[in-house]
């Protein structure tokens, strides 16, 4: 892990929101920091990391310009290295490593480059996770809108087999969902129009473009809709 590579007892990711910092992830052998801990930003090492706007490495906090800071008195970490995390150019939080002991060997340029790269990777991972969550939310919203629509809405695969049907389709046709999914869409169309509908489906799959036509649907009880 990053903590092992740097010989640090504490590793964490902090989320910055306004004047507060919340610990999203924490590995702490000292028991001083816990996941979910929320502190005023001004009372954390994150404050000086953001102010530096790049990797900040301190070999011995007690002998540095930060020795009188409240976060040093509260947490007592003697060595520290951290970097801001950015999502789409905006500050998300910080990646931090700390130890209650001063560094025996000062942080090197390689250490700083490692933290900087690690911060970029974590930022990319968070950004990707956010995008996935947004996509899931949009898909869920789409499913909700389709399911509750008053119009009959079907989706088909490229062979014309039904993949999904909404509630209105079930109510109007009298079929159960498992009676429709997997069947060919043309099975529900009036016989005289089936060949035309099959041609429309075929054209749409070849051109990757939807077509449009009005058709009569045959309900389970034989009614024409």
C-alpha positions in Angstrom: 0.0 0.0 0.0 0.9 3.7 -0.2 1.3 3.8 3.6 3.7 0.9 3.5 5.8 2.3 0.7 6.1 5.6 2.5 6.6 4.0 6.0 3.6 5.9 7.3 1.1 4.7 9.9 -1.8 6.7 8.6 -3.4 7.0 5.2 -6.7 8.7 4.3 -8.9 10.4 1.8 -10.7 13.5 3.0 -13.8 15.1 1.3 -13.9 18.9 1.4 -17.3 20.5 1.5 -17.4 24.2 2.4 -15.6 24.7 5.7 -15.6 21.1 6.7 -13.5 18.0 5.9 -14.9 14.5 6.3 -12.7 11.3 6.3 -14.1 9.1 3.5 -11.4 6.4 3.9 -8.9 5.8 6.6 -6.2 3.4 7.5 -4.8 4.3 10.9 -2.5 2.2 13.1 -2.5 4.9 15.8 -6.3 5.2 16.3 -6.3 9.0 16.0 -8.4 9.2 12.9 -11.5 7.2 12.1 -13.6 6.9 8.9 -16.5 9.3 9.0 -14.7 11.8 11.2 -15.8 15.4 10.4 -13.7 18.4 11.3 -13.5 22.1 10.5 -11.2 22.4 7.6 -9.2 25.0 9.4 -8.3 22.4 12.1 -7.0 19.8 9.7 -3.8 19.1 7.7 -6.0 19.4 4.6 -6.1 23.1 5.0 -2.4 23.6 4.4 -2.5 20.9 1.6 -5.1 22.9 -0.3 -3.2 26.1 0.3 -0.1 24.6 -1.2 -2.1 23.5 -4.3 0.3 20.6 -4.9 2.1 17.9 -3.0 2.9 19.1 0.5 5.6 17.1 2.3 6.7 17.9 5.9 9.5 15.9 7.5 9.1 17.2 11.0 6.0 19.3 11.7 7.2 20.2 15.2 10.1 22.0 13.7 8.2 23.5 10.8 6.2 26.7 10.3 3.1 24.7 11.2 4.2 23.8 14.7 1.7 26.2 16.3 -1.3 25.1 14.2 -4.3 23.6 16.0 -4.3 20.5 13.9 -0.7 19.7 15.1 -1.8 20.1 18.7 -4.9 18.0 18.2 -3.5 15.1 16.1 0.2 15.2 16.8 1.4 13.9 13.5 5.1 14.8 13.1 5.5 13.9 9.5 3.0 14.4 6.7 2.6 14.2 3.0 -0.6 15.0 1.0 -2.0 16.2 -2.3 -5.3 17.8 -3.3 -7.7 15.7 -5.2 -9.5 17.3 -8.1 -12.6 16.2 -10.1 -13.1 18.0 -13.4 -10.7 20.7 -12.2 -12.6 21.3 -9.0 -11.3 20.5 -5.5 -12.8 17.3 -4.2 -10.6 16.7 -1.2 -7.2 15.4 -0.3 -5.1 12.3 -0.2 -3.0 12.2 3.0 -0.3 10.1 4.7 0.9 10.9 8.2 3.0 9.5 11.1 3.4 10.4 14.7 7.2 10.2 14.2 9.5 12.6 12.3 11.0 11.3 9.1 14.2 9.4 9.5 14.9 10.0 5.8 13.4 13.2 4.3 10.7 12.8 1.6 12.3 12.5 -1.8 11.3 13.9 -5.2 10.2 10.3 -6.0 8.0 10.2 -3.0 6.3 13.4 -4.1 5.9 12.2 -7.6 4.4 9.0 -6.3 1.8 10.9 -4.2 1.0 13.2 -7.1 0.4 10.3 -9.5 -1.6 8.4 -6.8 -3.8 11.5 -6.3 -4.5 11.7 -10.1 -5.4 8.0 -10.2 -7.8 8.3 -7.2 -9.3 11.5 -8.7 -10.0 9.6 -12.0 -11.5 6.7 -10.0 -13.8 9.0 -8.1 -14.8 10.8 -11.3 -15.6 7.5 -13.0 -17.6 6.3 -10.0 -19.6 9.6 -10.1 -20.3 9.2 -13.8 -21.5 5.6 -13.3 -23.8 6.7 -10.4 -25.2 9.5 -12.6 -25.8 7.1 -15.4 -27.6 4.7 -13.0 -29.8 7.5 -11.8 -30.7 8.5 -15.3 -31.5 4.9 -16.2 -33.6 4.5 -13.2 -35.5 7.8 -14.0 -36.0 6.6 -17.6 -37.4 3.3 -16.4 -39.7 5.0 -14.0 -41.0 7.4 -16.7 -41.5 4.6 -19.1 -43.1 2.3 -16.6 -45.6 5.0 -15.5 -46.3 6.4 -19.0 -49.9 6.1 -20.3 -48.6 5.2 -23.8 -47.8 1.6 -24.7 -44.0 1.4 -24.8 -42.0 -1.7 -26.0 -38.3 -2.2 -26.5 -37.0 -4.9 -28.9 -33.6 -6.4 -29.8 -32.3 -6.4 -33.3 -34.3 -9.5 -34.1 -37.5 -7.9 -33.1 -37.9 -9.8 -29.8 -39.4 -7.9 -26.9 -37.0 -6.9 -24.2 -39.3 -4.9 -22.1 -42.9 -3.6 -21.9 -44.3 -1.0 -19.6 -47.4 -1.3 -17.3 -49.7 0.4 -19.8 -48.9 -2.3 -22.4 -49.8 -5.0 -19.9 -53.0 -3.2 -18.8 -54.2 -2.7 -22.4 -53.2 -6.0 -23.9 -54.2 -8.2 -21.0 -50.9 -10.1 -21.1 -48.6 -10.7 -18.1 -45.0 -9.3 -18.4 -43.5 -12.8 -18.7 -45.9 -13.7 -21.5 -44.6 -10.9 -23.6 -40.9 -10.6 -22.9 -39.0 -12.8 -25.4 -41.8 -13.0 -27.9 -41.5 -11.4 -31.3 -43.1 -7.9 -31.5 -44.9 -9.0 -34.7 -46.8 -11.6 -32.7 -48.9 -8.7 -31.2 -49.5 -7.0 -34.5 -52.6 -7.6 -36.7 -51.7 -10.3 -39.2 -52.1 -8.1 -42.2 -49.4 -5.7 -40.9 -46.8 -8.2 -39.6 -44.7 -8.3 -42.8 -44.6 -4.5 -42.9 -43.6 -4.3 -39.2 -40.9 -6.9 -39.6 -39.5 -4.9 -42.5 -39.5 -1.8 -40.4 -37.6 -3.6 -37.6 -35.1 -4.9 -40.1 -34.5 -1.5 -41.6 -34.1 0.1 -38.2 -31.4 -2.5 -37.2 -29.5 -2.1 -40.4 -29.5 1.7 -40.4 -29.3 2.1 -36.6 -32.3 4.5 -37.0 -35.8 4.2 -35.8 -38.8 4.2 -38.2 -42.4 5.1 -37.5 -45.8 3.6 -38.4 -49.2 3.1 -36.8 -50.3 -0.4 -36.3 -53.1 -2.4 -34.8 -52.2 -4.5 -31.8 -54.1 -7.7 -31.0 -54.8 -8.0 -27.3 -54.8 -11.4 -25.5 -58.6 -11.6 -25.8 -58.5 -10.9 -29.5 -59.5 -7.3 -29.3 -57.9 -4.9 -31.9 -56.2 -1.9 -30.3 
